[in-house]
Amino acid sequence: MRTEDLDELDEFILHELQGNARHTSASTIAEQMDVAASTVRNRIRQLEDCDVIRGYPLDIDYELAGYPLHTIILCTAPMPERETLAREALDVSGVVAVREIMTGEQNVHVSVVGTDHDDLSRIGQDLNELGLEVVEEELIRNEYTQSYQRFDCSE
């Protein structure tokens, strides 16, 4: 399935699941789009089978879970090794997400959680030992997300 193959129903399904997959049923989507619930379930399965939907991640409040420090560590990786180093960074304890950036010097962004500053220092050292040059660390206060608005076909 390619992007141009997505129709209004597919986009609405993506919008609704992205907003709150756990509390969104095929029946609810079907009612809103005036189709059968089985049609919605089949579309979801197709979107999963072709990796448009890759998973249903948890939204964790790390502070409530005992990890009060959430930081983005901006790193530089040599271009030929960027992808390999980004994937290896996931093995460092405390790393929860890694983004490869296509351009610029700070081309790997590593999202980490920790219990204290010593924890964050250890993570930074572990990333350096992998071959990522830690350039900057930014403490995150809050993060807000929303469903991609283009997918909202309900109006």
Contact map, one row per residue, 1 for C-alpha under 8 A:
11101100000000000000000000000000000000000000001001010000000000000000000000000000000000000000000000000000000000000000000000000000000000000000000000000000000
11111100000000000000000000000000000000000000000000000000000000000000000000000000000000000000000000000000000000000000000000000000000000000000000000000000000
11111100000000000000000000000000000000000000000000000000000000000000000000000000000000000000000000000000000000000000000000000000000000000000000000000000000
01111110000000000000000000000000000000000000000000000000000000000000000000000000000000000000000000000000000000000000000000000000000000000000000000000000000
11111110000000000000000000000000000000000000000000000000000000000000000000000000000000000000000000000000000000000000000000000000000000000000000000000000000
11111111111000000000000000000000000000000000000000000000000000000000000000000000000000000000000000000000000000000000000000000000000000000000000000000000000
00011111111000000000000000000000000000000000000000000000000000000000000000000000000000000000000000000000000000000000000000000000000000000000000000000000000
00000111111100000000000000000000000000000000000000000000000000000000000000000000000000000000000000000000000000000000000000000000000000000000000000000010100
00000111111110000000000000000000100000000000000000000000000000000000000000000000000000000000000000000000000000000000000000000000000000000000000000000000100
00000111111111000000000000000000000000000011001000000000000000000000000000000000000000000000000000000000000000000000000000000000000000000000000000000000000
00000111111111100000000000000000000000000000000000000000000000000000000000000000000000000000000000000000000000000000000000000000000000000000000000000111100
00000001111111110000000000000000000000000000000000000000000000000000000000000000000000000000000000000000000000000000000000000000000000000000000000000011110
00000000111111111000000000001000000000010001000000000000000000000000000000000000000000000000000000000000000000000000000000000000000000000000000000000010000
00000000011111111100000000000000000000000000000000000000000000000000000000000000000000000000000000000000000000000000000000000000000000000000000000000010000
00000000001111111110000000000000000000000000000000000000000000000000000000000000000000000000000000000000000000000000000000000000000000000000000000111011000
00000000000111111111100100001000000000000000000000000000000000000000000000000000000000000000000000000000000000000000000000000000000000000000000000100001000
00000000000011111111110100000000000000000000000000000000000000000000000000000000000000000000000000000000000000000000000000000000000000000000000000000000000
00000000000001111111100000000000000000000000000000000000000000000000000000000000000000000000000000000000000000000000000000000000000000000000000001110000000
00000000000000111111100000000000000000000000000000000000000000000000000000000000000000000000000000000000000000000000000000000000000000000000000001100000000
00000000000000011111111100000000000000000000000000000000000000000000000000000000000000000000000000000000000000000000000000000000000000000000000000000000000
00000000000000011111111110000000000000000000000000000001000000000000000000000000000000000000000000000000000000000000000000000000000000000000000000000000000
00000000000000001001111100000000000000000000000000000000000000000000000000000000000000000000000000000000000000000000000000000000000000000000000000000000000
00000000000000000001111110000000000000000000000000000000000000000000000000000000000000000000000000000000000000000000000000000000000000000000000000000000000
00000000000000011001111111011000000000000000000000000000000000000000000000000000000000000000000000000000000000000000000000000000000000000000000000000000000
00000000000000000000101111111000000000000000000000000000000000000000000000000000000000000000000000000000000000000000000000000000000000000000000000000000000
00000000000000000000000111111100000011011000000000000000000000000000000000000000000000000000000000000000000000000000000000000000000000000000000000000000000
00000000000000000000000011111110000110010000000000000000000000000000000000000000000000000000000000000000000000000000000000000000000000000000000000000000000
00000000000000000000000111111111000000000000000000000000000000000000000000000000000000000000000000000000000000000000000000000000000000000000000000000000000
00000000000010010000000111111111100010010000000000000000000000000000000000000000000000000000000000000000000000000000000000000000000000000000000000000000000
00000000000000000000000001111111111110110000000000000000000000000000000000000000000000000000000000000000000000000000000000000000000000000000000000000000000
00000000000000000000000000111111111110000000000000000000000000000000000000000000000000000000000000000000000000000000000000000000000000000000000000000000000
00000000000000000000000000011111110000000000000000000000000000000000000000000000000000000000000000000000000000000000000000000000000000000000000000000000010
00000000100000000000000000001111111000000000000000000000000000000000000000000000000000000000000000000000000000000000000000000000000000000000000000000000010
00000000000000000000000000000111111100000000000000000000000000000000000000000000000000000000000000000000000000000000000000000000000000000000000000000000000
00000000000000000000000000000110111110110000000000000000000000000000000000000000000000000000000000000000000000000000000000000000000000000000000000000000000
00000000000000000000000000100110011111110000000000000000000000000000000000000000000000000000000000000000000000000000000000000000000000000000000000000000000
00000000000000000000000001101110001111111000000000000000000000000000000000000000000000000000000000000000000000000000000000000000000000000000000000000000000
00000000000000000000000001000000000111111100000000000000000000000000000000000000000000000000000000000000000000000000000000000000000000000000000000000000000
00000000000000000000000000000100001111111110000000000000000000000000000000000000000000000000000000000000000000000000000000000000000000000000000000000000000
00000000000010000000000001101100001111111111000000000000000000000000000000000000000000000000000000000000000000000000000000000000000000000000000000000000000
00000000000000000000000001000000000011111111100000000000000000000000000000000000000000000000000000000000000000000000000000000000000000000000000000000000000
00000000000000000000000000000000000001111111110000000000000000000000000000000000000000000000000000000000000000000000000000000000000000000000000000000000000
00000000010000000000000000000000000000111111111000000000000000000000000000000000000000000000000000000000000000000000000000000000000000000000000000000000000
00000000010010000000000000000000000000011111111100000000000000000000000000000000000000000000000000000000000000000000000000000000000000000000000000000000000
00000000000000000000000000000000000000001111111110000000000000000000000000000000000000000000000000000000000000000000000000000000000000000000000000000000000
00000000000000000000000000000000000000000111111111000000000000000000000000000000000000000000000000000000000000000000000000000000000000000000000000000000000
10000000010000000000000000000000000000000011111111111000000000000000000000000000000000000000000000000000000000000000000000000000000000000000000000000000000
00000000000000000000000000000000000000000001111111111110000000000000000000000000000000000000000000000000000000000000000000000000000000000000000000000000000
00000000000000000000000000000000000000000000111111111000000000000000000000000000000000000000000000000000000000000000000000000000000000000000000000000000000
10000000000000000000000000000000000000000000011111111000000000000000000000000000000000000000000000000000000000000000000000000000000000000000000000000000000
00000000000000000000000000000000000000000000001111111100000000000000000000000000000000000000000000000000000000000000000000000000000000000000000000000000000
10000000000000000000000000000000000000000000001111111100000000000000000000000000000000000000000000000000000000000000000000000000000000000000000000000000000
00000000000000000000000000000000000000000000001111111110000000000000000000000000000000000000000000000000000000000000000000000000000000000000000000000000000
00000000000000000000000000000000000000000000000100111111000000000000000000000000000000000000000000000000000000000000000000000000000000000000000000000000000
00000000000000000000000000000000000000000000000100001111100000000000000000000000000000000000000000000000000000000000000000000000000000000000000000000000000
00000000000000000000100000000000000000000000000000000111110000000000000000000000000000000000000000000000000000000000000000000000000000000000000000000000000
00000000000000000000000000000000000000000000000000000011111000000000000000000000000000000000000000000000000000000000000000000000000000000000000000000000000
00000000000000000000000000000000000000000000000000000001111100000000000000000000000000000000000000000000000000000000000000000000000000000000000000000000000
00000000000000000000000000000000000000000000000000000000111110000000000000000000000000000000000000000000000000000000000000000000000000000000000000000000000
00000000000000000000000000000000000000000000000000000000011111001000000000000000000000000000000000000000000000000000000000000000000000000000000000000000000
00000000000000000000000000000000000000000000000000000000001111111000000000000000000000000000000000000000000000000000000000000000000000000000000000000000000
00000000000000000000000000000000000000000000000000000000000111111111110000000000000000000000000000000000000000001000000000000000000000000000000000000000000
00000000000000000000000000000000000000000000000000000000000011111111100000000000000000000000000000000000000000000000000000000000000000000000000000000000000
00000000000000000000000000000000000000000000000000000000000011111111000000000000000000000000000000000000000000000000000000000000000000000000000000000000000
00000000000000000000000000000000000000000000000000000000000111111110000000000000000000000000000000000000000000000000000000000000000000000000000000000000000
00000000000000000000000000000000000000000000000000000000000001111111000000000000000000000000000000000000000000000010000000000000000000000000000000000000000
00000000000000000000000000000000000000000000000000000000000001111111110000000000000000000000000000000000000000001111000000000000000000000000000000000000000
00000000000000000000000000000000000000000000000000000000000001110111110000000000000000000000000000000000000000001111000000000000000000000000000000000000000
00000000000000000000000000000000000000000000000000000000000001100011111000000000000000000000000000000000000000001111100000000000000000000011000000000000000
00000000000000000000000000000000000000000000000000000000000001000011111100000000000000000000000000000000000000111100000000000000000000000011100000000000000
00000000000000000000000000000000000000000000000000000000000000000000111110000000000000000000000000000000000000111000000000000000000000001111000000000000000
00000000000000000000000000000000000000000000000000000000000000000000011111000000000000000000000000000000000011110000000000000000000000001111000000000000000
00000000000000000000000000000000000000000000000000000000000000000000001111100000000000000000000000000000000011110000000000010000000001111100000000000000000
00000000000000000000000000000000000000000000000000000000000000000000000111110000000000000000000000000000011111000000000000000000000001111000000000000000000
00000000000000000000000000000000000000000000000000000000000000000000000011111000000000000000000000000000011111000000000000000000000111110000000000000000000
00000000000000000000000000000000000000000000000000000000000000000000000001111100000000000000000000000000111100000000000000000000000111100000000000000000000
00000000000000000000000000000000000000000000000000000000000000000000000000111110110010000000000000000000011100000000000000000000001110000000000000000000000
00000000000000000000000000000000000000000000000000000000000000000000000000011111110000000000000000000000000000000000000000000000000000000000000000000000000
00000000000000000000000000000000000000000000000000000000000000000000000000001111110000000000000000000000000000000000000000000000000000000000000000000000000
00000000000000000000000000000000000000000000000000000000000000000000000000000111111000000000000000000000000000000000000000000000000000000000000000000000000
00000000000000000000000000000000000000000000000000000000000000000000000000001111111110000000000000000000000000000000000000000000000000000000000000000000000
00000000000000000000000000000000000000000000000000000000000000000000000000001111111111000000000000010000001100000000000000000000000000000000000000000000000
00000000000000000000000000000000000000000000000000000000000000000000000000000001111111100000000000010000000000000000000000000000000000000000000000000000000
00000000000000000000000000000000000000000000000000000000000000000000000000000000111111110000000000000000000000000000000000000000000000000000000000000000000
00000000000000000000000000000000000000000000000000000000000000000000000000001000111111111000000000000000000000000000000000000000011100000000000000000000000
00000000000000000000000000000000000000000000000000000000000000000000000000000000011111111100000001110000000100000000000000000000000000000000000000000000000
00000000000000000000000000000000000000000000000000000000000000000000000000000000001111111110000001000000000000000000000000000000000000000000000000000000000
00000000000000000000000000000000000000000000000000000000000000000000000000000000000111111111000000000000000000000000000000000000010000000000000000000000000
00000000000000000000000000000000000000000000000000000000000000000000000000000000000011111111001001000000000001000000000000000010010000000000000000000000000
00000000000000000000000000000000000000000000000000000000000000000000000000000000000001111111101111000000000000000000000000000000000000000000000000000000000
00000000000000000000000000000000000000000000000000000000000000000000000000000000000000111111101000000000000000000000000000000000000000000000000000000000000
00000000000000000000000000000000000000000000000000000000000000000000000000000000000000011111111000000000000000000000000000100110000000000000000000000000000
00000000000000000000000000000000000000000000000000000000000000000000000000000000000000000111111000000000000000000000000000100000000000000000000000000000000
00000000000000000000000000000000000000000000000000000000000000000000000000000000000000000001111100000000000000011100000000100000000000000000000000000000000
00000000000000000000000000000000000000000000000000000000000000000000000000000000000000001111111111000000000001111000000000100000000000000000000000000000000
00000000000000000000000000000000000000000000000000000000000000000000000000000000000000000100011111000000000001111000000000000000000000000000000000000000000
00000000000000000000000000000000000000000000000000000000000000000000000000000000000000000100001111100000000001110000000000000000000000000000000000000000000
00000000000000000000000000000000000000000000000000000000000000000000000000000000000001101100001111110000000111100000000000000000000000000000000000000000000
00000000000000000000000000000000000000000000000000000000000000000000000000000000000001000000000011111000000111000000000000000000000000000000000000000000000
00000000000000000000000000000000000000000000000000000000000000000000000000000000011001000000000001111100001110000000000000000000000000000000000000000000000
00000000000000000000000000000000000000000000000000000000000000000000000000000000000000000000000000111111011110000000000000000000000000000000000000000000000
00000000000000000000000000000000000000000000000000000000000000000000000000000000000000000000000000011111001000000000000000000000000000000000000000000000000
00000000000000000000000000000000000000000000000000000000000000000000000000000000000000000000000000001111101000000000000000000000000000000000000000000000000
00000000000000000000000000000000000000000000000000000000000000000000000000000000000000000000000000001111111000000000000000000000000000000000000000000000000
00000000000000000000000000000000000000000000000000000000000000000000000000010000000000000000000000000011111000000000000000000000000000000000000000000000000
00000000000000000000000000000000000000000000000000000000000000000000000001111000000000000000000000001001111110000000000000000000000000100000000000000000000
00000000000000000000000000000000000000000000000000000000000000000000000001111000010000000000000000011111111110000000000000000000000000000000000000000000000
00000000000000000000000000000000000000000000000000000000000000000000000001111000010001000000000001111000011111000000000000000000000000000000000000000000000
00000000000000000000000000000000000000000000000000000000000000000000000111100000000000000000000001111000011111100000000000000000000000000000000000000000000
00000000000000000000000000000000000000000000000000000000000000000000000111100000000000001000001111100000000111110000000000000000000000000000000000000000000
00000000000000000000000000000000000000000000000000000000000000000000011110000000000000000000001111000000000011111000000000000000000000000000000000000000000
00000000000000000000000000000000000000000000000000000000000000000000011110000000000000000000011110000000000001111100000100100000000000000000000000000000000
00000000000000000000000000000000000000000000000000000000000001000011111000000000000000000000011100000000000000111110000100000000000000000000000000000000000
00000000000000000000000000000000000000000000000000000000000000000011110000000000000000000000010000000000000000011111101100000000000000000000000000000000000
00000000000000000000000000000000000000000000000000000000000000000111100000000000000000000000000000000000000000001111101000000000000000000000000000000000000
00000000000000000000000000000000000000000000000000000000000000000011100000000000000000000000000000000000000000000111111100000000000000000000000000000000000
00000000000000000000000000000000000000000000000000000000000000000000100000000000000000000000000000000000000000000111111110000000000000000000000000000000000
00000000000000000000000000000000000000000000000000000000000000000000000000000000000000000000000000000000000000000001111111000000000000000000000000000000000
00000000000000000000000000000000000000000000000000000000000000000000000000000000000000000000000000000000000000000111111111100000000000000000000000000000000
00000000000000000000000000000000000000000000000000000000000000000000000000000000000000000000000000000000000000011101111111110000000000000000000000000000000
00000000000000000000000000000000000000000000000000000000000000000000000000000000000000000000000000000000000000000000111111111000000000000000000000000000000
00000000000000000000000000000000000000000000000000000000000000000000000000000000000000000000000000000000000000000000011111111100000000000000000000000000000
00000000000000000000000000000000000000000000000000000000000000000000000000000000000000000001111000000000000000010000001111111110000000000000000000000000000
00000000000000000000000000000000000000000000000000000000000000000000000010000000000000000000000000000000000000000000000111111111000001000000000000000000000
00000000000000000000000000000000000000000000000000000000000000000000000000000000000000000000000000000000000000000000000011111111100000000000000000000000000
00000000000000000000000000000000000000000000000000000000000000000000000000000000000000000001000000000000000000000000000001111111110000000000000000000000000
00000000000000000000000000000000000000000000000000000000000000000000000000000000000000001001000000000000000000000000000000111111111111000000000000000000000
00000000000000000000000000000000000000000000000000000000000000000000000000000000000000000000000000000000000000000000000000011111111111000000000000000000000
00000000000000000000000000000000000000000000000000000000000000000000000000000000000000000000000000000000000000000000000000001111111100000000000000000000000
00000000000000000000000000000000000000000000000000000000000000000000000000000000000010011000000000000000000000000000000000000111111100000000000000000000000
00000000000000000000000000000000000000000000000000000000000000000000000000001000000010000000000000000000000000000000000000000011111110000000000000000000000
00000000000000000000000000000000000000000000000000000000000000000000000000111000000010000000000000000000000000000000000000000011111111000000000000000000000
00000000000000000000000000000000000000000000000000000000000000000000000000111000000000000000000000000000000000000000000000000011001111100000000000000000000
00000000000000000000000000000000000000000000000000000000000000000000000011110000000000000000000000000000000000000000000000010011000111111000000000000000000
00000000000000000000000000000000000000000000000000000000000000000000000011110000000000000000000000000000010000000000000000000000000011111000000000000000000
00000000000000000000000000000000000000000000000000000000000000000000000011100000000000000000000000000000000000000000000000000000000001111100000000000000000
00000000000000000000000000000000000000000000000000000000000000000000001111000000000000000000000000000000000000000000000000000000000001111110000000000000000
00000000000000000000000000000000000000000000000000000000000000000000001110000000000000000000000000000000000000000000000000000000000000011111000000000000000
00000000000000000000000000000000000000000000000000000000000000000000111100000000000000000000000000000000000000000000000000000000000000001111100000000000000
00000000000000000000000000000000000000000000000000000000000000000000111100000000000000000000000000000000000000000000000000000000000000000111111000000000000
00000000000000000000000000000000000000000000000000000000000000000000010000000000000000000000000000000000000000000000000000000000000000000011111000000000000
00000000000000000000000000000000000000000000000000000000000000000000000000000000000000000000000000000000000000000000000000000000000000000001111100000000000
00000000000000000000000000000000000000000000000000000000000000000000000000000000000000000000000000000000000000000000000000000000000000000001111110000000000
00000000000000000000000000000000000000000000000000000000000000000000000000000000000000000000000000000000000000000000000000000000000000000000011111000000000
00000000000000000000000000000000000000000000000000000000000000000000000000000000000000000000000000000000000000000000000000000000000000000000001111100000000
00000000000000000110000000000000000000000000000000000000000000000000000000000000000000000000000000000000000000000000000000000000000000000000000111110000000
00000000000000110110000000000000000000000000000000000000000000000000000000000000000000000000000000000000000000000000000000000000000000000000000011111010000
00000000000000100100000000000000000000000000000000000000000000000000000000000000000000000000000000000000000000000000000000000000000000000000000001111111000
00000000000000100000000000000000000000000000000000000000000000000000000000000000000000000000000000000000000000000000000000000000000000000000000000111111000
00000000001000000000000000000000000000000000000000000000000000000000000000000000000000000000000000000000000000000000000000000000000000000000000000011111100
00000001001111100000000000000000000000000000000000000000000000000000000000000000000000000000000000000000000000000000000000000000000000000000000000111111100
00000000001100110000000000000000000000000000000000000000000000000000000000000000000000000000000000000000000000000000000000000000000000000000000000011111111
00000001101100000000000000000000000000000000000000000000000000000000000000000000000000000000000000000000000000000000000000000000000000000000000000000111111
00000000000100000000000000000001100000000000000000000000000000000000000000000000000000000000000000000000000000000000000000000000000000000000000000000001111
00000000000000000000000000000000000000000000000000000000000000000000000000000000000000000000000000000000000000000000000000000000000000000000000000000001111
